[in-house]
Amino acid sequence: MQAPFRVVIPARFASSRLPGKPLADIAGKPMVVHVAERARASGADAVVIATDHPDIIAAARAHGIDALLTRADHATGTDRIAEVVAHLGLADEAIVVNVQGDEPLLPPALVAQVAQLLHRREHAAIATACHAIHDAAEVFSPHVVKVTFDHLGYAHYFSRAPIPFWRDGFANGNTALPRGGEPAYYRHIGLYAYRAGFLRKFGGLAPAPAEVLESLEQLRAMWHGYRIAVAVCAEAPPPGVDTLEDLEHIRRLVGAAG
């Protein structure tokens, strides 16, 4: 029997590359509704869309999804989720999963996996996920966040740089990945489970120097001593939506599945 958890989906209306992205139509439903339906299928006790725009509230409620209008000035989705936690008055040990509003094909099983990992790791404040990288171009891409972790599955570091650095290969101009053995490189998946008590504290934590340089807010938690448990997935989840091209790709995938 799985431990109870809630899913909160931050859905900001504005987007520099795709304005109004949460309401983009995919097979007759707004994208954020597809995300919420996937989250429901994970076994979550409750699913709430947290947004800054009344049109997203209306769209969610038209499809039977709970939604909460939050402040428009939140710097991050984590801050928006913290407002929901305060509004609901959740206990400190309650588990809240942050599912991004632009991941309409996110596997429900992955949502549950991250939530249950946090439940099992009582010393962790956060749980997240990753998958092995087999393409050297991804290792060297600053758009791909890499993660390293210890033998217990707790994160050491997240970076846009190629970590770990292969001294005898990369330093000698080798741009291929090491062969044989266990995978050396893992791509971080932007899915998080939090304890509600941590979310109450997060907004008051000073940014970490590495966070500012890397533009990765999970480094703030680690800088202040909070542990992050990492689940390793067998394969990469389907892509999310950042651009119009991504949206058209998702529409084709959903249409083919239907």
C-alpha positions as CSV (number, residue, x, y, z in Angstrom):
1,M,0.0,0.0,0.0
2,Q,1.4,3.3,-1.0
3,A,1.8,6.3,1.3
4,P,-0.6,9.2,0.7
5,F,0.6,12.2,-1.4
6,R,-0.7,15.2,-3.2
7,V,0.2,16.6,-6.6
8,V,0.4,20.4,-7.2
9,I,0.8,21.6,-10.8
10,P,2.2,25.1,-11.1
11,A,0.8,26.7,-14.3
12,R,2.0,30.2,-15.1
13,F,0.1,31.8,-18.0
14,A,3.0,33.8,-19.3
15,S,5.8,32.1,-21.3
16,S,8.5,33.9,-23.3
17,R,8.5,31.2,-26.0
18,L,4.8,30.0,-25.9
19,P,2.4,32.5,-24.2
20,G,-0.7,30.9,-22.7
21,K,1.1,27.5,-22.9
22,P,-1.0,25.7,-20.2
23,L,-4.2,26.3,-22.2
24,A,-2.7,25.0,-25.5
25,D,-5.2,22.6,-27.1
26,I,-4.1,18.9,-27.3
27,A,-6.8,16.6,-28.7
28,G,-9.6,18.9,-27.5
29,K,-8.3,19.5,-24.0
30,P,-6.0,22.2,-22.5
31,M,-2.4,20.9,-22.0
32,V,-2.6,21.4,-18.2
33,V,-5.7,19.3,-18.0
34,H,-3.8,16.4,-19.7
35,V,-1.1,16.9,-17.0
36,A,-3.7,16.8,-14.2
37,E,-5.3,13.6,-15.6
38,R,-1.9,11.9,-15.7
39,A,-1.3,13.0,-12.1
40,R,-4.6,11.6,-11.0
41,A,-3.7,8.3,-12.5
42,S,-0.6,8.1,-10.2
43,G,-2.8,7.4,-7.2
44,A,-2.4,10.8,-5.7
45,D,-4.9,11.6,-3.0
46,A,-5.5,15.1,-4.5
47,V,-4.4,17.0,-7.6
48,V,-4.5,20.8,-7.6
49,I,-3.5,23.2,-10.4
50,A,-1.8,26.4,-9.0
51,T,-2.0,29.3,-11.4
52,D,-1.8,33.0,-11.7
53,H,-4.5,33.4,-14.3
54,P,-8.3,33.1,-14.1
55,D,-8.6,31.5,-17.5
56,I,-6.6,28.5,-16.3
57,I,-8.8,28.3,-13.2
58,A,-11.9,28.2,-15.5
59,A,-10.4,25.6,-17.8
60,A,-9.4,23.3,-14.9
61,R,-12.8,23.5,-13.2
62,A,-14.6,22.9,-16.5
63,H,-12.8,19.5,-16.6
64,G,-13.4,18.7,-12.9
65,I,-9.9,19.6,-11.8
66,D,-9.3,21.5,-8.6
67,A,-7.5,24.8,-9.1
68,L,-6.2,27.6,-6.9
69,L,-5.5,31.2,-7.9
70,T,-2.1,32.1,-6.5
71,R,-0.1,35.3,-6.5
72,A,1.3,36.5,-9.8
73,D,4.7,37.6,-8.5
74,H,6.2,34.2,-7.5
75,A,9.8,33.8,-8.7
76,T,9.6,30.0,-9.1
77,G,7.1,27.2,-9.3
78,T,8.4,26.0,-5.9
79,D,7.3,29.3,-4.4
80,R,3.8,28.9,-6.0
81,I,3.5,25.4,-4.5
82,A,4.5,26.7,-1.1
83,E,1.6,29.1,-1.2
84,V,-0.7,26.2,-1.9
85,V,0.8,24.3,1.1
86,A,0.1,27.3,3.3
87,H,-3.4,27.7,1.9
88,L,-4.3,24.0,2.6
89,G,-2.6,24.0,6.0
90,L,-0.8,20.7,5.3
91,A,1.1,18.9,8.1
92,D,4.9,19.2,7.9
93,E,5.3,15.5,6.9
94,A,2.7,15.6,4.1
95,I,4.3,14.8,0.7
96,V,3.6,17.2,-2.1
97,V,4.7,16.3,-5.7
98,N,5.5,19.1,-8.1
99,V,4.4,18.1,-11.6
100,Q,5.3,20.7,-14.2
101,G,2.3,22.0,-16.2
102,D,4.0,21.4,-19.5
103,E,4.5,17.6,-19.2
104,P,1.3,16.2,-20.7
105,L,2.8,12.7,-21.3
106,L,4.5,12.3,-17.9
107,P,4.1,8.6,-16.8
108,P,1.9,8.4,-13.7
109,A,4.1,5.6,-12.4
110,L,7.0,8.0,-12.2
111,V,5.0,10.5,-10.2
112,A,4.2,7.7,-7.7
113,Q,7.7,6.4,-7.7
114,V,9.2,9.8,-6.6
115,A,6.5,10.3,-3.9
116,Q,7.1,6.8,-2.4
117,L,10.9,7.3,-2.5
118,L,10.5,10.4,-0.3
119,H,8.2,8.5,2.0
120,R,10.9,5.8,2.5
121,R,13.8,8.2,2.9
122,E,12.9,9.9,6.2
123,H,16.2,11.9,6.2
124,A,15.4,13.5,2.8
125,A,13.5,16.7,2.3
126,I,13.2,16.2,-1.4
127,A,13.0,13.3,-3.9
128,T,13.5,13.5,-7.6
129,A,14.5,11.3,-10.6
130,C,17.0,10.8,-13.3
131,H,17.9,8.4,-16.2
132,A,21.1,7.3,-17.7
133,I,22.6,9.3,-20.6
134,H,24.1,7.4,-23.5
135,D,24.6,10.3,-25.9
136,A,27.8,12.4,-25.5
137,A,26.1,15.5,-26.9
138,E,23.7,15.5,-24.0
139,V,26.5,15.2,-21.5
140,F,28.1,18.3,-22.9
141,S,24.9,20.3,-23.5
142,P,24.3,23.1,-20.9
143,H,20.6,22.6,-21.5
144,V,20.8,19.1,-20.0
145,V,21.1,19.0,-16.2
146,K,23.2,16.2,-14.9
147,V,23.2,14.7,-11.4
148,T,25.7,12.7,-9.4
149,F,24.7,10.7,-6.4
150,D,26.1,8.3,-3.7
151,H,25.6,4.6,-3.3
152,L,22.5,5.2,-1.2
153,G,20.9,7.3,-3.9
154,Y,21.4,10.8,-2.3
155,A,22.4,13.6,-4.7
156,H,25.9,14.9,-4.6
157,Y,25.4,17.7,-7.1
158,F,23.4,18.9,-10.1
159,S,25.1,20.7,-12.9
160,R,24.8,21.9,-16.5
161,A,28.5,20.9,-16.9
162,P,29.6,17.3,-17.8
163,I,29.8,15.7,-14.3
164,P,31.6,13.6,-13.5
165,F,34.5,14.8,-15.7
166,W,36.3,12.0,-17.4
167,R,39.9,13.1,-16.9
168,D,41.6,10.5,-19.0
169,G,39.1,10.9,-21.8
170,F,37.7,14.4,-22.0
171,A,41.0,16.1,-21.0
172,N,42.6,14.4,-24.0
173,G,40.0,15.5,-26.5
174,N,37.8,12.4,-26.4
175,T,34.2,13.4,-27.0
176,A,32.8,9.9,-26.8
177,L,31.5,8.4,-23.5
178,P,33.4,5.8,-21.5
179,R,32.5,2.2,-22.6
180,G,31.6,-0.7,-20.4
181,G,30.5,-0.9,-16.8
182,E,27.6,1.0,-15.2
183,P,26.4,4.3,-16.8
184,A,28.6,7.2,-15.7
185,Y,26.2,10.0,-16.6
186,Y,22.6,10.7,-15.5
187,R,20.1,13.3,-16.8
188,H,18.0,14.9,-14.1
189,I,14.2,14.8,-14.6
190,G,12.5,17.9,-13.4
191,L,10.0,16.1,-11.1
192,Y,10.1,16.8,-7.4
193,A,8.5,15.4,-4.2
194,Y,8.7,17.7,-1.1
195,R,7.8,17.4,2.5
196,A,5.4,20.3,3.2
197,G,7.6,21.5,6.2
198,F,10.5,22.0,3.8
199,L,8.4,24.0,1.4
200,R,7.4,26.4,4.3
201,K,11.1,27.1,4.9
202,F,12.4,27.1,1.3
203,G,11.4,30.7,0.4
204,G,13.3,32.1,3.4
205,L,16.6,30.4,2.4
206,A,19.3,32.6,1.0
207,P,20.3,31.6,-2.6
208,A,23.4,29.5,-2.9
209,P,26.4,30.8,-4.9
210,A,26.3,27.7,-7.1
211,E,22.5,28.1,-7.6
212,V,23.1,31.6,-9.0
213,L,25.8,30.4,-11.4
214,E,24.0,27.2,-12.6
215,S,20.4,28.6,-12.4
216,L,19.4,25.5,-10.5
217,E,17.3,26.1,-7.4
218,Q,17.7,22.6,-6.0
219,L,21.3,23.6,-5.2
220,R,19.9,26.0,-2.7
221,A,18.4,23.2,-0.7
222,M,21.7,21.2,-0.8
223,W,23.7,24.4,0.2
224,H,21.6,24.6,3.3
225,G,22.0,21.0,4.3
226,Y,18.8,19.4,2.9
227,R,19.2,16.0,1.4
228,I,17.7,15.0,-2.0
229,A,16.9,11.4,-2.8
230,V,17.2,10.4,-6.4
231,A,15.3,7.6,-8.2
232,V,16.9,6.1,-11.3
233,C,14.5,5.4,-14.1
234,A,15.0,2.7,-16.7
235,E,14.3,5.1,-19.5
236,A,13.7,8.8,-20.3
237,P,10.1,10.0,-19.9
238,P,8.4,11.5,-23.0
239,P,9.3,15.1,-23.8
240,G,7.6,18.2,-22.4
241,V,6.6,21.4,-24.2
242,D,8.8,24.4,-24.4
243,T,8.3,25.6,-27.9
244,L,5.6,25.5,-30.7
245,E,7.6,22.7,-32.3
246,D,7.4,20.7,-29.1
247,L,3.7,21.3,-28.9
248,E,3.1,20.1,-32.5
249,H,5.2,17.0,-31.7
250,I,3.0,16.2,-28.6
251,R,-0.1,16.7,-30.6
252,R,1.1,14.1,-33.1
253,L,2.0,11.7,-30.4
254,V,-1.4,12.0,-28.7
255,G,-3.2,11.8,-32.0
256,A,-1.4,8.6,-32.9
257,A,-2.1,7.1,-29.5
258,G,-5.8,8.0,-29.8
